[in-house]
Amino acid sequence: MSDEQHFYEPAKGHGLPHDPFNAIVGPRPIGWISTRAQNGVLNLAPYSFFNAFNYTPPIIGFASVGWKDSVRNIERGGEFVWNLATRPLAEAMNRSSAAAPPEVDEFVLAGLTPEPCRVVEVPRVAQSPVAFECRLTQIVRLKNAAGGELDTWLVLGEVVGVHIAKALLRDGVYDTALAQPILRGGGPADYFEVTPENLFRMKRPAYP
């Protein structure tokens, strides 16, 4: 690999055909978030800024660029569900990403079935093999280095219920690759799938 470097300051532009930031920080798990509006309309939307942030209690979060329907619904209702986006569900997940108005039910738009949850009032995607029922813990408005507020909102929720298809449990251990999760890459349309042949293991070393 060449020692030459392409350097840029984001505030001054990257000078490339497409912003490389999302491609470098990737692939990223997808926050496929279902919510319910106060008028009962269901919302389902994928977010590529998503991850897990705590073990006990388990806390997950996603960032929304703009105060979108998902954030508004969660702020008002205090609940949401994360649904695992898989290779068989990729096209449906993509359909749910359309910039539809609040009165549109993305479950219907994507041809998916809402399944009642056990703890929260928001439904999960019935076709998804894994889902986390969540209760809101924080909504944090992000700031830049100068302290200026951004139109980006970090939504954090405690996982209060977990659904796992039993077929994904091998001797009681969750098989990540068997679920065929998809991840967001860079560029305008890049995704990746987790497959068994990409698995390698490393155990944490003892010190000293």
PyMOL CGO cylinders between C-alpha atoms (Angstrom):
from pymol import cmd
from pymol.cgo import CYLINDER

trace = [
    CYLINDER, 0.00, 0.00, 0.00, 1.33, 3.45, -0.91, 0.3, 1, 1, 1, 1, 1, 1,
    CYLINDER, 1.33, 3.45, -0.91, 2.56, 5.78, 1.84, 0.3, 1, 1, 1, 1, 1, 1,
    CYLINDER, 2.56, 5.78, 1.84, 0.83, 8.68, 0.11, 0.3, 1, 1, 1, 1, 1, 1,
    CYLINDER, 0.83, 8.68, 0.11, -2.10, 10.09, 2.06, 0.3, 1, 1, 1, 1, 1, 1,
    CYLINDER, -2.10, 10.09, 2.06, -5.25, 11.93, 1.04, 0.3, 1, 1, 1, 1, 1, 1,
    CYLINDER, -5.25, 11.93, 1.04, -5.84, 14.44, 3.83, 0.3, 1, 1, 1, 1, 1, 1,
    CYLINDER, -5.84, 14.44, 3.83, -8.80, 16.76, 4.21, 0.3, 1, 1, 1, 1, 1, 1,
    CYLINDER, -8.80, 16.76, 4.21, -10.55, 18.82, 6.86, 0.3, 1, 1, 1, 1, 1, 1,
    CYLINDER, -10.55, 18.82, 6.86, -14.26, 17.88, 6.75, 0.3, 1, 1, 1, 1, 1, 1,
    CYLINDER, -14.26, 17.88, 6.75, -15.39, 21.49, 7.24, 0.3, 1, 1, 1, 1, 1, 1,
    CYLINDER, -15.39, 21.49, 7.24, -13.54, 22.42, 4.04, 0.3, 1, 1, 1, 1, 1, 1,
    CYLINDER, -13.54, 22.42, 4.04, -14.78, 19.49, 1.94, 0.3, 1, 1, 1, 1, 1, 1,
    CYLINDER, -14.78, 19.49, 1.94, -13.31, 16.11, 1.08, 0.3, 1, 1, 1, 1, 1, 1,
    CYLINDER, -13.31, 16.11, 1.08, -12.55, 16.74, -2.58, 0.3, 1, 1, 1, 1, 1, 1,
    CYLINDER, -12.55, 16.74, -2.58, -13.69, 13.25, -3.60, 0.3, 1, 1, 1, 1, 1, 1,
    CYLINDER, -13.69, 13.25, -3.60, -16.62, 12.00, -5.72, 0.3, 1, 1, 1, 1, 1, 1,
    CYLINDER, -16.62, 12.00, -5.72, -18.39, 10.75, -2.56, 0.3, 1, 1, 1, 1, 1, 1,
    CYLINDER, -18.39, 10.75, -2.56, -17.89, 11.48, 1.14, 0.3, 1, 1, 1, 1, 1, 1,
    CYLINDER, -17.89, 11.48, 1.14, -15.66, 8.63, 2.46, 0.3, 1, 1, 1, 1, 1, 1,
    CYLINDER, -15.66, 8.63, 2.46, -16.68, 9.01, 6.12, 0.3, 1, 1, 1, 1, 1, 1,
    CYLINDER, -16.68, 9.01, 6.12, -19.51, 6.47, 6.06, 0.3, 1, 1, 1, 1, 1, 1,
    CYLINDER, -19.51, 6.47, 6.06, -17.38, 4.01, 4.09, 0.3, 1, 1, 1, 1, 1, 1,
    CYLINDER, -17.38, 4.01, 4.09, -14.49, 4.25, 6.56, 0.3, 1, 1, 1, 1, 1, 1,
    CYLINDER, -14.49, 4.25, 6.56, -16.73, 3.81, 9.59, 0.3, 1, 1, 1, 1, 1, 1,
    CYLINDER, -16.73, 3.81, 9.59, -18.22, 0.63, 8.23, 0.3, 1, 1, 1, 1, 1, 1,
    CYLINDER, -18.22, 0.63, 8.23, -19.79, -1.64, 7.64, 0.3, 1, 1, 1, 1, 1, 1,
    CYLINDER, -19.79, -1.64, 7.64, -22.28, -0.54, 10.27, 0.3, 1, 1, 1, 1, 1, 1,
    CYLINDER, -22.28, -0.54, 10.27, -25.21, -2.43, 11.81, 0.3, 1, 1, 1, 1, 1, 1,
    CYLINDER, -25.21, -2.43, 11.81, -28.61, -1.13, 10.75, 0.3, 1, 1, 1, 1, 1, 1,
    CYLINDER, -28.61, -1.13, 10.75, -31.05, 0.34, 13.22, 0.3, 1, 1, 1, 1, 1, 1,
    CYLINDER, -31.05, 0.34, 13.22, -34.36, -0.83, 11.75, 0.3, 1, 1, 1, 1, 1, 1,
    CYLINDER, -34.36, -0.83, 11.75, -36.67, 1.00, 14.14, 0.3, 1, 1, 1, 1, 1, 1,
    CYLINDER, -36.67, 1.00, 14.14, -40.40, 0.54, 14.54, 0.3, 1, 1, 1, 1, 1, 1,
    CYLINDER, -40.40, 0.54, 14.54, -42.52, 3.10, 16.42, 0.3, 1, 1, 1, 1, 1, 1,
    CYLINDER, -42.52, 3.10, 16.42, -46.14, 4.10, 16.84, 0.3, 1, 1, 1, 1, 1, 1,
    CYLINDER, -46.14, 4.10, 16.84, -47.50, 7.65, 16.49, 0.3, 1, 1, 1, 1, 1, 1,
    CYLINDER, -47.50, 7.65, 16.49, -50.01, 9.04, 18.98, 0.3, 1, 1, 1, 1, 1, 1,
    CYLINDER, -50.01, 9.04, 18.98, -52.75, 8.62, 16.38, 0.3, 1, 1, 1, 1, 1, 1,
    CYLINDER, -52.75, 8.62, 16.38, -51.89, 4.93, 16.06, 0.3, 1, 1, 1, 1, 1, 1,
    CYLINDER, -51.89, 4.93, 16.06, -50.07, 5.05, 12.70, 0.3, 1, 1, 1, 1, 1, 1,
    CYLINDER, -50.07, 5.05, 12.70, -47.08, 2.71, 12.64, 0.3, 1, 1, 1, 1, 1, 1,
    CYLINDER, -47.08, 2.71, 12.64, -43.66, 3.83, 11.47, 0.3, 1, 1, 1, 1, 1, 1,
    CYLINDER, -43.66, 3.83, 11.47, -40.72, 1.69, 10.36, 0.3, 1, 1, 1, 1, 1, 1,
    CYLINDER, -40.72, 1.69, 10.36, -37.39, 3.21, 9.29, 0.3, 1, 1, 1, 1, 1, 1,
    CYLINDER, -37.39, 3.21, 9.29, -33.76, 2.08, 8.94, 0.3, 1, 1, 1, 1, 1, 1,
    CYLINDER, -33.76, 2.08, 8.94, -30.91, 4.14, 10.43, 0.3, 1, 1, 1, 1, 1, 1,
    CYLINDER, -30.91, 4.14, 10.43, -27.27, 3.49, 9.53, 0.3, 1, 1, 1, 1, 1, 1,
    CYLINDER, -27.27, 3.49, 9.53, -25.91, 5.31, 12.59, 0.3, 1, 1, 1, 1, 1, 1,
    CYLINDER, -25.91, 5.31, 12.59, -26.79, 2.58, 15.10, 0.3, 1, 1, 1, 1, 1, 1,
    CYLINDER, -26.79, 2.58, 15.10, -25.07, 0.43, 17.70, 0.3, 1, 1, 1, 1, 1, 1,
    CYLINDER, -25.07, 0.43, 17.70, -25.10, -1.10, 21.20, 0.3, 1, 1, 1, 1, 1, 1,
    CYLINDER, -25.10, -1.10, 21.20, -23.67, 0.96, 24.04, 0.3, 1, 1, 1, 1, 1, 1,
    CYLINDER, -23.67, 0.96, 24.04, -24.08, -0.93, 27.32, 0.3, 1, 1, 1, 1, 1, 1,
    CYLINDER, -24.08, -0.93, 27.32, -24.32, -4.49, 28.67, 0.3, 1, 1, 1, 1, 1, 1,
    CYLINDER, -24.32, -4.49, 28.67, -26.19, -4.14, 31.98, 0.3, 1, 1, 1, 1, 1, 1,
    CYLINDER, -26.19, -4.14, 31.98, -28.78, -2.99, 31.39, 0.3, 1, 1, 1, 1, 1, 1,
    CYLINDER, -28.78, -2.99, 31.39, -28.51, -3.48, 27.62, 0.3, 1, 1, 1, 1, 1, 1,
    CYLINDER, -28.51, -3.48, 27.62, -28.77, -0.11, 25.89, 0.3, 1, 1, 1, 1, 1, 1,
    CYLINDER, -28.77, -0.11, 25.89, -28.88, 0.52, 22.14, 0.3, 1, 1, 1, 1, 1, 1,
    CYLINDER, -28.88, 0.52, 22.14, -29.08, 3.74, 20.21, 0.3, 1, 1, 1, 1, 1, 1,
    CYLINDER, -29.08, 3.74, 20.21, -29.42, 5.36, 16.83, 0.3, 1, 1, 1, 1, 1, 1,
    CYLINDER, -29.42, 5.36, 16.83, -28.81, 8.85, 15.48, 0.3, 1, 1, 1, 1, 1, 1,
    CYLINDER, -28.81, 8.85, 15.48, -31.35, 10.64, 13.31, 0.3, 1, 1, 1, 1, 1, 1,
    CYLINDER, -31.35, 10.64, 13.31, -30.22, 13.49, 11.09, 0.3, 1, 1, 1, 1, 1, 1,
    CYLINDER, -30.22, 13.49, 11.09, -33.27, 15.68, 11.50, 0.3, 1, 1, 1, 1, 1, 1,
    CYLINDER, -33.27, 15.68, 11.50, -36.24, 15.41, 13.86, 0.3, 1, 1, 1, 1, 1, 1,
    CYLINDER, -36.24, 15.41, 13.86, -37.90, 12.58, 11.93, 0.3, 1, 1, 1, 1, 1, 1,
    CYLINDER, -37.90, 12.58, 11.93, -41.08, 10.60, 12.61, 0.3, 1, 1, 1, 1, 1, 1,
    CYLINDER, -41.08, 10.60, 12.61, -39.20, 7.94, 14.56, 0.3, 1, 1, 1, 1, 1, 1,
    CYLINDER, -39.20, 7.94, 14.56, -37.73, 10.46, 17.01, 0.3, 1, 1, 1, 1, 1, 1,
    CYLINDER, -37.73, 10.46, 17.01, -41.02, 12.28, 17.47, 0.3, 1, 1, 1, 1, 1, 1,
    CYLINDER, -41.02, 12.28, 17.47, -42.90, 9.04, 18.10, 0.3, 1, 1, 1, 1, 1, 1,
    CYLINDER, -42.90, 9.04, 18.10, -40.31, 7.81, 20.60, 0.3, 1, 1, 1, 1, 1, 1,
    CYLINDER, -40.31, 7.81, 20.60, -40.23, 11.11, 22.47, 0.3, 1, 1, 1, 1, 1, 1,
    CYLINDER, -40.23, 11.11, 22.47, -44.02, 11.06, 22.83, 0.3, 1, 1, 1, 1, 1, 1,
    CYLINDER, -44.02, 11.06, 22.83, -44.54, 7.34, 23.40, 0.3, 1, 1, 1, 1, 1, 1,
    CYLINDER, -44.54, 7.34, 23.40, -41.32, 6.41, 25.17, 0.3, 1, 1, 1, 1, 1, 1,
    CYLINDER, -41.32, 6.41, 25.17, -40.97, 3.08, 23.33, 0.3, 1, 1, 1, 1, 1, 1,
    CYLINDER, -40.97, 3.08, 23.33, -39.50, 1.59, 20.17, 0.3, 1, 1, 1, 1, 1, 1,
    CYLINDER, -39.50, 1.59, 20.17, -38.42, -1.74, 18.71, 0.3, 1, 1, 1, 1, 1, 1,
    CYLINDER, -38.42, -1.74, 18.71, -35.20, -2.60, 16.90, 0.3, 1, 1, 1, 1, 1, 1,
    CYLINDER, -35.20, -2.60, 16.90, -35.62, -5.27, 14.21, 0.3, 1, 1, 1, 1, 1, 1,
    CYLINDER, -35.62, -5.27, 14.21, -32.72, -7.22, 12.70, 0.3, 1, 1, 1, 1, 1, 1,
    CYLINDER, -32.72, -7.22, 12.70, -32.29, -6.45, 8.99, 0.3, 1, 1, 1, 1, 1, 1,
    CYLINDER, -32.29, -6.45, 8.99, -31.31, -9.64, 7.16, 0.3, 1, 1, 1, 1, 1, 1,
    CYLINDER, -31.31, -9.64, 7.16, -30.42, -10.53, 3.58, 0.3, 1, 1, 1, 1, 1, 1,
    CYLINDER, -30.42, -10.53, 3.58, -33.89, -12.00, 2.87, 0.3, 1, 1, 1, 1, 1, 1,
    CYLINDER, -33.89, -12.00, 2.87, -35.46, -8.79, 4.21, 0.3, 1, 1, 1, 1, 1, 1,
    CYLINDER, -35.46, -8.79, 4.21, -33.06, -6.38, 2.47, 0.3, 1, 1, 1, 1, 1, 1,
    CYLINDER, -33.06, -6.38, 2.47, -35.50, -5.24, -0.22, 0.3, 1, 1, 1, 1, 1, 1,
    CYLINDER, -35.50, -5.24, -0.22, -38.30, -4.73, 2.30, 0.3, 1, 1, 1, 1, 1, 1,
    CYLINDER, -38.30, -4.73, 2.30, -35.93, -2.80, 4.58, 0.3, 1, 1, 1, 1, 1, 1,
    CYLINDER, -35.93, -2.80, 4.58, -34.96, -0.61, 1.64, 0.3, 1, 1, 1, 1, 1, 1,
    CYLINDER, -34.96, -0.61, 1.64, -38.62, 0.06, 0.79, 0.3, 1, 1, 1, 1, 1, 1,
    CYLINDER, -38.62, 0.06, 0.79, -39.19, 1.22, 4.37, 0.3, 1, 1, 1, 1, 1, 1,
    CYLINDER, -39.19, 1.22, 4.37, -36.46, 3.85, 3.93, 0.3, 1, 1, 1, 1, 1, 1,
    CYLINDER, -36.46, 3.85, 3.93, -38.60, 5.92, 1.54, 0.3, 1, 1, 1, 1, 1, 1,
    CYLINDER, -38.60, 5.92, 1.54, -39.20, 9.50, 2.70, 0.3, 1, 1, 1, 1, 1, 1,
    CYLINDER, -39.20, 9.50, 2.70, -42.92, 8.90, 3.24, 0.3, 1, 1, 1, 1, 1, 1,
    CYLINDER, -42.92, 8.90, 3.24, -45.18, 11.39, 5.06, 0.3, 1, 1, 1, 1, 1, 1,
    CYLINDER, -45.18, 11.39, 5.06, -46.18, 10.68, 8.70, 0.3, 1, 1, 1, 1, 1, 1,
    CYLINDER, -46.18, 10.68, 8.70, -49.60, 9.28, 7.74, 0.3, 1, 1, 1, 1, 1, 1,
    CYLINDER, -49.60, 9.28, 7.74, -48.01, 6.42, 5.75, 0.3, 1, 1, 1, 1, 1, 1,
    CYLINDER, -48.01, 6.42, 5.75, -47.55, 3.07, 7.52, 0.3, 1, 1, 1, 1, 1, 1,
    CYLINDER, -47.55, 3.07, 7.52, -44.17, 1.72, 6.37, 0.3, 1, 1, 1, 1, 1, 1,
    CYLINDER, -44.17, 1.72, 6.37, -45.14, -1.81, 7.42, 0.3, 1, 1, 1, 1, 1, 1,
    CYLINDER, -45.14, -1.81, 7.42, -47.76, -1.65, 4.66, 0.3, 1, 1, 1, 1, 1, 1,
    CYLINDER, -47.76, -1.65, 4.66, -45.41, 0.17, 2.29, 0.3, 1, 1, 1, 1, 1, 1,
    CYLINDER, -45.41, 0.17, 2.29, -42.74, -2.53, 2.71, 0.3, 1, 1, 1, 1, 1, 1,
    CYLINDER, -42.74, -2.53, 2.71, -45.18, -5.48, 2.70, 0.3, 1, 1, 1, 1, 1, 1,
    CYLINDER, -45.18, -5.48, 2.70, -44.32, -6.50, 6.26, 0.3, 1, 1, 1, 1, 1, 1,
    CYLINDER, -44.32, -6.50, 6.26, -46.41, -7.82, 9.14, 0.3, 1, 1, 1, 1, 1, 1,
    CYLINDER, -46.41, -7.82, 9.14, -46.56, -6.00, 12.51, 0.3, 1, 1, 1, 1, 1, 1,
    CYLINDER, -46.56, -6.00, 12.51, -46.38, -8.50, 15.36, 0.3, 1, 1, 1, 1, 1, 1,
    CYLINDER, -46.38, -8.50, 15.36, -47.43, -7.48, 18.89, 0.3, 1, 1, 1, 1, 1, 1,
    CYLINDER, -47.43, -7.48, 18.89, -44.63, -7.32, 21.45, 0.3, 1, 1, 1, 1, 1, 1,
    CYLINDER, -44.63, -7.32, 21.45, -44.62, -8.71, 24.99, 0.3, 1, 1, 1, 1, 1, 1,
    CYLINDER, -44.62, -8.71, 24.99, -43.54, -5.65, 27.02, 0.3, 1, 1, 1, 1, 1, 1,
    CYLINDER, -43.54, -5.65, 27.02, -43.95, -2.52, 24.88, 0.3, 1, 1, 1, 1, 1, 1,
    CYLINDER, -43.95, -2.52, 24.88, -46.96, -1.36, 22.87, 0.3, 1, 1, 1, 1, 1, 1,
    CYLINDER, -46.96, -1.36, 22.87, -44.99, -0.92, 19.63, 0.3, 1, 1, 1, 1, 1, 1,
    CYLINDER, -44.99, -0.92, 19.63, -45.05, -3.94, 17.27, 0.3, 1, 1, 1, 1, 1, 1,
    CYLINDER, -45.05, -3.94, 17.27, -42.02, -5.71, 15.86, 0.3, 1, 1, 1, 1, 1, 1,
    CYLINDER, -42.02, -5.71, 15.86, -41.48, -6.94, 12.30, 0.3, 1, 1, 1, 1, 1, 1,
    CYLINDER, -41.48, -6.94, 12.30, -42.90, -10.48, 12.29, 0.3, 1, 1, 1, 1, 1, 1,
    CYLINDER, -42.90, -10.48, 12.29, -40.59, -11.58, 9.46, 0.3, 1, 1, 1, 1, 1, 1,
    CYLINDER, -40.59, -11.58, 9.46, -37.43, -10.51, 11.29, 0.3, 1, 1, 1, 1, 1, 1,
    CYLINDER, -37.43, -10.51, 11.29, -35.75, -13.31, 13.30, 0.3, 1, 1, 1, 1, 1, 1,
    CYLINDER, -35.75, -13.31, 13.30, -34.53, -10.99, 16.08, 0.3, 1, 1, 1, 1, 1, 1,
    CYLINDER, -34.53, -10.99, 16.08, -36.07, -7.97, 17.78, 0.3, 1, 1, 1, 1, 1, 1,
    CYLINDER, -36.07, -7.97, 17.78, -35.34, -5.81, 20.82, 0.3, 1, 1, 1, 1, 1, 1,
    CYLINDER, -35.34, -5.81, 20.82, -38.22, -4.20, 22.68, 0.3, 1, 1, 1, 1, 1, 1,
    CYLINDER, -38.22, -4.20, 22.68, -36.94, -0.89, 24.06, 0.3, 1, 1, 1, 1, 1, 1,
    CYLINDER, -36.94, -0.89, 24.06, -37.92, 1.89, 26.43, 0.3, 1, 1, 1, 1, 1, 1,
    CYLINDER, -37.92, 1.89, 26.43, -36.52, 5.36, 25.92, 0.3, 1, 1, 1, 1, 1, 1,
    CYLINDER, -36.52, 5.36, 25.92, -33.72, 6.42, 28.27, 0.3, 1, 1, 1, 1, 1, 1,
    CYLINDER, -33.72, 6.42, 28.27, -32.36, 9.58, 26.60, 0.3, 1, 1, 1, 1, 1, 1,
    CYLINDER, -32.36, 9.58, 26.60, -32.66, 11.78, 23.56, 0.3, 1, 1, 1, 1, 1, 1,
    CYLINDER, -32.66, 11.78, 23.56, -29.46, 13.77, 23.14, 0.3, 1, 1, 1, 1, 1, 1,
    CYLINDER, -29.46, 13.77, 23.14, -29.05, 16.62, 20.66, 0.3, 1, 1, 1, 1, 1, 1,
    CYLINDER, -29.05, 16.62, 20.66, -25.55, 16.44, 19.22, 0.3, 1, 1, 1, 1, 1, 1,
    CYLINDER, -25.55, 16.44, 19.22, -23.16, 19.41, 19.21, 0.3, 1, 1, 1, 1, 1, 1,
    CYLINDER, -23.16, 19.41, 19.21, -20.08, 20.29, 17.20, 0.3, 1, 1, 1, 1, 1, 1,
    CYLINDER, -20.08, 20.29, 17.20, -16.64, 21.02, 18.68, 0.3, 1, 1, 1, 1, 1, 1,
    CYLINDER, -16.64, 21.02, 18.68, -17.53, 24.71, 19.07, 0.3, 1, 1, 1, 1, 1, 1,
    CYLINDER, -17.53, 24.71, 19.07, -20.60, 23.84, 21.13, 0.3, 1, 1, 1, 1, 1, 1,
    CYLINDER, -20.60, 23.84, 21.13, -23.12, 24.62, 18.42, 0.3, 1, 1, 1, 1, 1, 1,
    CYLINDER, -23.12, 24.62, 18.42, -26.24, 22.46, 18.35, 0.3, 1, 1, 1, 1, 1, 1,
    CYLINDER, -26.24, 22.46, 18.35, -26.74, 20.21, 15.34, 0.3, 1, 1, 1, 1, 1, 1,
    CYLINDER, -26.74, 20.21, 15.34, -29.95, 18.99, 13.74, 0.3, 1, 1, 1, 1, 1, 1,
    CYLINDER, -29.95, 18.99, 13.74, -29.00, 15.43, 14.74, 0.3, 1, 1, 1, 1, 1, 1,
    CYLINDER, -29.00, 15.43, 14.74, -30.55, 13.49, 17.60, 0.3, 1, 1, 1, 1, 1, 1,
    CYLINDER, -30.55, 13.49, 17.60, -29.11, 10.46, 19.42, 0.3, 1, 1, 1, 1, 1, 1,
    CYLINDER, -29.11, 10.46, 19.42, -31.90, 8.24, 20.73, 0.3, 1, 1, 1, 1, 1, 1,
    CYLINDER, -31.90, 8.24, 20.73, -30.95, 5.73, 23.44, 0.3, 1, 1, 1, 1, 1, 1,
    CYLINDER, -30.95, 5.73, 23.44, -33.17, 2.99, 24.79, 0.3, 1, 1, 1, 1, 1, 1,
    CYLINDER, -33.17, 2.99, 24.79, -32.97, 0.18, 27.34, 0.3, 1, 1, 1, 1, 1, 1,
    CYLINDER, -32.97, 0.18, 27.34, -33.71, -3.25, 25.92, 0.3, 1, 1, 1, 1, 1, 1,
    CYLINDER, -33.71, -3.25, 25.92, -36.55, -4.68, 28.01, 0.3, 1, 1, 1, 1, 1, 1,
    CYLINDER, -36.55, -4.68, 28.01, -37.48, -7.65, 25.82, 0.3, 1, 1, 1, 1, 1, 1,
    CYLINDER, -37.48, -7.65, 25.82, -35.59, -9.81, 23.33, 0.3, 1, 1, 1, 1, 1, 1,
    CYLINDER, -35.59, -9.81, 23.33, -37.06, -12.04, 20.60, 0.3, 1, 1, 1, 1, 1, 1,
    CYLINDER, -37.06, -12.04, 20.60, -34.77, -14.62, 18.94, 0.3, 1, 1, 1, 1, 1, 1,
    CYLINDER, -34.77, -14.62, 18.94, -35.84, -17.26, 16.43, 0.3, 1, 1, 1, 1, 1, 1,
    CYLINDER, -35.84, -17.26, 16.43, -34.90, -20.59, 18.05, 0.3, 1, 1, 1, 1, 1, 1,
    CYLINDER, -34.90, -20.59, 18.05, -33.36, -21.77, 14.76, 0.3, 1, 1, 1, 1, 1, 1,
    CYLINDER, -33.36, -21.77, 14.76, -30.58, -19.23, 15.35, 0.3, 1, 1, 1, 1, 1, 1,
    CYLINDER, -30.58, -19.23, 15.35, -29.55, -20.82, 18.65, 0.3, 1, 1, 1, 1, 1, 1,
    CYLINDER, -29.55, -20.82, 18.65, -26.94, -23.56, 18.21, 0.3, 1, 1, 1, 1, 1, 1,
    CYLINDER, -26.94, -23.56, 18.21, -26.44, -25.42, 21.51, 0.3, 1, 1, 1, 1, 1, 1,
    CYLINDER, -26.44, -25.42, 21.51, -27.79, -22.30, 23.20, 0.3, 1, 1, 1, 1, 1, 1,
    CYLINDER, -27.79, -22.30, 23.20, -25.36, -19.95, 21.45, 0.3, 1, 1, 1, 1, 1, 1,
    CYLINDER, -25.36, -19.95, 21.45, -26.65, -17.31, 19.03, 0.3, 1, 1, 1, 1, 1, 1,
    CYLINDER, -26.65, -17.31, 19.03, -25.19, -17.89, 15.55, 0.3, 1, 1, 1, 1, 1, 1,
    CYLINDER, -25.19, -17.89, 15.55, -24.58, -14.46, 14.06, 0.3, 1, 1, 1, 1, 1, 1,
    CYLINDER, -24.58, -14.46, 14.06, -23.89, -15.57, 10.49, 0.3, 1, 1, 1, 1, 1, 1,
    CYLINDER, -23.89, -15.57, 10.49, -26.86, -17.94, 10.38, 0.3, 1, 1, 1, 1, 1, 1,
    CYLINDER, -26.86, -17.94, 10.38, -29.16, -14.93, 10.76, 0.3, 1, 1, 1, 1, 1, 1,
    CYLINDER, -29.16, -14.93, 10.76, -27.69, -13.39, 7.57, 0.3, 1, 1, 1, 1, 1, 1,
    CYLINDER, -27.69, -13.39, 7.57, -27.53, -9.84, 8.97, 0.3, 1, 1, 1, 1, 1, 1,
    CYLINDER, -27.53, -9.84, 8.97, -26.82, -7.05, 6.52, 0.3, 1, 1, 1, 1, 1, 1,
    CYLINDER, -26.82, -7.05, 6.52, -24.63, -4.05, 7.27, 0.3, 1, 1, 1, 1, 1, 1,
    CYLINDER, -24.63, -4.05, 7.27, -24.43, -0.60, 5.73, 0.3, 1, 1, 1, 1, 1, 1,
    CYLINDER, -24.43, -0.60, 5.73, -21.28, 0.22, 3.81, 0.3, 1, 1, 1, 1, 1, 1,
    CYLINDER, -21.28, 0.22, 3.81, -20.16, 3.39, 2.09, 0.3, 1, 1, 1, 1, 1, 1,
    CYLINDER, -20.16, 3.39, 2.09, -21.27, 5.10, -1.06, 0.3, 1, 1, 1, 1, 1, 1,
    CYLINDER, -21.27, 5.10, -1.06, -24.90, 5.73, -1.96, 0.3, 1, 1, 1, 1, 1, 1,
    CYLINDER, -24.90, 5.73, -1.96, -25.94, 2.06, -2.04, 0.3, 1, 1, 1, 1, 1, 1,
    CYLINDER, -25.94, 2.06, -2.04, -23.32, -0.31, -0.56, 0.3, 1, 1, 1, 1, 1, 1,
    CYLINDER, -23.32, -0.31, -0.56, -24.32, -3.09, 1.84, 0.3, 1, 1, 1, 1, 1, 1,
    CYLINDER, -24.32, -3.09, 1.84, -22.54, -6.19, 3.17, 0.3, 1, 1, 1, 1, 1, 1,
    CYLINDER, -22.54, -6.19, 3.17, -23.79, -9.53, 4.49, 0.3, 1, 1, 1, 1, 1, 1,
    CYLINDER, -23.79, -9.53, 4.49, -22.21, -11.45, 7.38, 0.3, 1, 1, 1, 1, 1, 1,
    CYLINDER, -22.21, -11.45, 7.38, -21.35, -14.97, 6.16, 0.3, 1, 1, 1, 1, 1, 1,
    CYLINDER, -21.35, -14.97, 6.16, -19.82, -18.01, 7.95, 0.3, 1, 1, 1, 1, 1, 1,
    CYLINDER, -19.82, -18.01, 7.95, -16.67, -18.05, 5.81, 0.3, 1, 1, 1, 1, 1, 1,
    CYLINDER, -16.67, -18.05, 5.81, -15.68, -14.62, 7.16, 0.3, 1, 1, 1, 1, 1, 1,
    CYLINDER, -15.68, -14.62, 7.16, -15.60, -15.83, 10.76, 0.3, 1, 1, 1, 1, 1, 1,
    CYLINDER, -15.60, -15.83, 10.76, -12.35, -15.81, 12.74, 0.3, 1, 1, 1, 1, 1, 1,
    CYLINDER, -12.35, -15.81, 12.74, -11.82, -15.96, 16.50, 0.3, 1, 1, 1, 1, 1, 1,
    CYLINDER, -11.82, -15.96, 16.50, -9.46, -14.23, 18.93, 0.3, 1, 1, 1, 1, 1, 1,
    CYLINDER, -9.46, -14.23, 18.93, -9.62, -14.67, 22.69, 0.3, 1, 1, 1, 1, 1, 1,
    CYLINDER, -9.62, -14.67, 22.69, -8.67, -11.77, 24.92, 0.3, 1, 1, 1, 1, 1, 1,
    CYLINDER, -8.67, -11.77, 24.92, -5.10, -12.28, 26.13, 0.3, 1, 1, 1, 1, 1, 1,
    CYLINDER, -5.10, -12.28, 26.13, -4.18, -12.46, 29.79, 0.3, 1, 1, 1, 1, 1, 1,
    CYLINDER, -4.18, -12.46, 29.79, -1.93, -9.73, 31.20, 0.3, 1, 1, 1, 1, 1, 1,
    CYLINDER, -1.93, -9.73, 31.20, 0.98, -9.91, 31.85, 0.3, 1, 1, 1, 1, 1, 1,
]
cmd.load_cgo(trace, "trace")
